[in-house]
């Protein structure tokens, strides 16, 4: 499994900080955070099995399985507990980690987390058979786009087509940063990960999350409605919600300075 760890020993006084990417993402989703927080924290990120440079897992992809992967990674790295930050499916996995392995999560940050309105989503379930049938073609098309990421990122129309669903204003992203996001797509874990998000129930267990939780959303999220932020805030006892205006599904990339300041404040509380 591809794991990235940053932060020299002398700058690791802050609590360990773990970043978990979403469906069709990879560790470069956190490029606006890693160098900033590595100066004061032991920073850990990874490509979940089936994504980025990590191979497919030996078993079917599941949210519970990914939580076990994180728990075992923390154990292997000698991290007793950490602040865990997850986006989309990564937020779903982070929430499951906080429920199933509460001793591992000191603080939790959910950015446009899946798990509520995505559960048994009728439209998504309806297209699953076609996605399975076209899996090879979809994978090939995504892989081709990823291979041409630099060229795609330099052209505004292609960049909009590649990233317009996940960020509100793709043209505002630095082309090099946009290219890294496009390069991480087109991986074999997508279909199984998509099914895992659809079929795993977590709503009734959210009140079991005991650690302080920060819920972050964009008001123009096209993938997961901002109304889900209200539900997460209602169900997780020690939580608060922040919604960024004119922002899509990836607030940490779209509003990096504001998000980083918010995260830093939350970690310092």
C-alpha positions in Angstrom: 0.0 0.0 0.0 1.3 3.4 -1.0 1.8 5.5 2.2 3.2 9.0 2.5 4.6 10.3 5.8 6.0 13.8 6.3 7.4 15.9 9.1 10.9 15.7 10.5 11.2 14.3 14.0 12.0 17.7 15.6 8.7 19.2 14.2 6.4 16.4 15.5 5.2 17.9 18.7 1.7 18.3 17.4 -0.7 15.3 17.3 -0.4 12.9 14.3 -2.6 14.0 11.4 -4.0 11.5 8.9 -5.6 12.5 5.5 -7.9 10.1 3.7 -8.9 10.7 0.1 -12.3 10.0 -1.5 -13.7 7.8 -4.3 -11.6 8.1 -7.5 -9.1 10.2 -5.5 -5.5 9.7 -4.3 -3.1 11.2 -1.8 -2.3 14.3 -3.9 -5.9 15.5 -3.1 -4.1 16.9 0.0 -1.3 18.7 -1.7 -2.5 22.0 -0.3 -2.4 20.7 3.3 0.6 18.3 3.5 3.5 20.8 3.4 1.6 23.3 5.6 0.9 20.9 8.5 4.1 18.8 8.1 6.0 21.7 9.8 4.2 21.1 13.1 2.6 17.6 12.9 3.5 14.1 11.9 1.5 13.9 8.7 0.3 10.7 7.2 -1.6 10.1 4.0 -2.1 7.1 1.7 -3.6 5.7 -1.5 -6.4 3.4 -0.3 -6.2 -0.1 -1.8 -7.5 0.0 -5.4 -6.6 3.7 -5.8 -3.6 5.8 -6.7 -0.5 3.6 -6.6 -2.0 1.0 -4.2 -3.0 -2.4 -5.7 -6.4 -3.8 -5.3 -7.1 -5.5 -2.0 -7.3 -9.3 -1.7 -10.9 -9.0 -0.5 -13.9 -7.0 -1.8 -13.6 -3.3 -1.1 -15.8 -2.2 1.8 -16.0 0.8 4.2 -15.4 -1.4 7.2 -12.4 -3.0 5.4 -10.9 0.4 4.6 -11.3 1.4 8.3 -9.4 -1.8 9.2 -6.7 -0.8 6.8 -6.3 2.6 8.5 -6.3 1.0 12.0 -3.6 -1.5 11.0 -1.6 1.3 9.3 -1.6 3.4 12.5 -0.6 0.3 14.5 2.3 -0.4 12.1 3.5 3.2 12.3 3.3 3.2 16.1 0.5 5.9 16.2 -1.7 5.4 19.2 -4.3 8.0 18.2 -4.5 10.7 15.5 -6.6 13.5 14.1 -8.2 12.0 11.0 -9.4 14.1 8.1 -11.5 12.5 5.3 -13.1 13.8 2.1 -16.2 12.2 0.5 -15.7 8.4 0.7 -12.6 9.1 2.9 -14.9 10.9 5.3 -17.1 7.9 5.4 -14.1 5.7 6.2 -12.9 8.1 8.8 -16.3 8.1 10.5 -16.3 4.3 10.5 -12.8 4.3 12.0 -14.0 6.7 14.8 -16.9 4.3 15.6 -15.2 1.0 15.3 -11.8 2.0 16.7 -12.5 5.0 18.9 -9.2 4.8 20.6 -7.4 5.7 17.3 -9.3 8.9 16.6 -8.7 12.0 18.8 -10.3 14.4 16.4 -12.4 13.9 13.3 -12.8 16.2 10.2 -15.5 15.3 7.6 -15.3 17.1 4.3 -18.4 16.5 2.2 -18.5 13.0 3.7 -20.5 10.2 2.0 -22.7 7.8 4.0 -26.0 9.5 4.4 -27.9 10.5 1.2 -25.5 8.2 -0.7 -26.8 5.2 1.1 -29.1 3.2 -1.2 -29.3 6.2 -3.6 -31.8 5.1 -6.2 -30.3 6.8 -9.2 -26.9 5.4 -8.4 -28.2 1.9 -7.9 -30.1 2.1 -11.1 -26.9 2.8 -13.1 -24.8 0.2 -11.4 -25.6 -2.6 -13.9 -24.5 -0.4 -16.8 -21.4 0.6 -15.0 -20.4 -3.0 -14.4 -21.1 -3.8 -18.0 -19.0 -0.9 -19.2 -16.3 -1.2 -16.5 -13.5 -1.9 -18.9 -14.4 1.0 -21.2 -14.9 3.4 -18.3 -11.6 2.4 -16.8 -9.8 2.8 -20.2 -11.3 6.2 -20.8 -10.4 7.4 -17.3 -6.9 6.0 -17.6 -6.4 7.8 -20.9 -7.5 11.1 -19.4 -5.2 10.5 -16.4 -2.2 9.8 -18.7 -2.9 13.1 -20.5 -3.5 15.0 -17.3 -0.9 17.8 -18.0 -2.5 18.6 -21.3 -6.0 18.3 -20.0 -5.2 20.7 -17.1 -3.8 23.3 -19.4 -7.0 23.6 -21.4 -9.9 25.3 -19.6 -12.6 23.3 -21.3 -11.0 20.0 -20.8 -10.2 20.9 -17.2 -13.8 21.8 -16.6 -14.9 18.5 -18.1 -12.5 16.5 -15.9 -13.0 18.4 -12.6 -16.3 20.3 -12.9 -18.3 17.7 -10.9 -16.0 17.9 -7.9 -14.9 21.5 -7.8 -17.0 24.6 -8.3 -14.5 26.5 -10.4 -11.8 24.3 -12.0 -10.3 27.2 -13.8 -9.2 28.7 -10.5 -7.0 25.7 -9.7 -3.3 25.9 -10.5 -2.8 23.8 -13.7 -0.1 21.7 -12.0 -2.4 21.0 -9.0 -5.3 20.2 -11.3 -3.1 17.8 -13.3 -2.3 15.9 -10.1 -6.0 15.5 -9.3 -6.7 14.2 -12.8 -3.7 11.9 -12.8 -5.1 10.1 -9.7 -8.3 9.1 -11.4 -9.0 6.0 -13.5 -8.1 3.3 -11.0 -9.5 -0.2 -10.7 -11.1 0.3 -7.3 -13.7 2.7 -8.5 -16.7 0.4 -9.1 -16.2 -1.6 -5.9 -15.7 1.6 -4.0 -18.8 3.1 -5.5 -20.8 0.0 -4.4 -19.3 0.1 -0.9 -20.5 3.7 -0.5 -24.0 2.8 -1.7 -24.6 -0.2 0.5 -23.0 0.5 3.9 -25.2 1.9 6.6 -23.8 4.2 9.2 -26.5 6.8 10.1 -27.8 4.9 13.2 -24.2 4.6 14.5 -23.1 8.2 14.1 -24.1 9.1 17.7 -21.4 6.7 18.9 -18.7 9.1 17.6 -17.3 10.5 20.9 -14.4 12.7 19.7 -14.7 16.4 18.7 -15.8 16.5 15.1 -15.6 19.3 12.5 -18.0 19.0 9.5 -17.0 21.0 6.4 -19.0 21.4 3.2 -19.3 23.5 0.1 -22.7 25.1 -0.6 -22.3 24.2 -4.3 -21.4 20.5 -3.8 -22.8 18.6 -6.8 -22.1 15.2 -5.5 -23.4 15.2 -1.9 -26.0 17.8 -0.9 -25.0 20.4 1.7 -28.1 19.3 3.6 -26.2 16.2 4.7 -23.9 18.5 6.7 -26.9 19.3 8.9 -27.7 15.7 9.5 -24.1 14.8 10.4 -24.0 17.8 12.8 -27.3 16.7 14.4 -26.3 13.1 14.8 -22.7 13.5 16.0 -22.8 14.8 19.6 -19.6 16.9 19.9 -19.6 18.4 16.4 -19.8 21.7 14.6 -20.4 22.6 11.0 -18.8 25.1 8.6 -20.1 25.7 5.1 -18.0 27.5 2.5 -19.8 29.6 0.0 -19.3 29.2 -3.8 -17.5 25.9 -3.1 -17.9 22.4 -4.4 -17.1 18.9 -3.2 -13.4 19.5 -2.3 -13.2 22.5 0.0 -9.6 21.7 1.0 -8.5 22.3 -2.7 -10.9 25.1 -3.5 -10.4 27.1 -0.3 -7.0 26.0 0.9 -6.0 29.0 3.0 -9.4 29.2 4.7 -9.6 25.5 5.2 -6.1 25.2 6.6 -6.8 28.1 9.0 -10.0 26.3 10.1 -8.2 23.0 10.5 -5.4 24.5 12.4 -7.8 26.2 14.8 -9.7 23.0 15.3 -6.6 21.0 16.1 -5.5 23.6 18.6 -8.7 23.6 20.6 
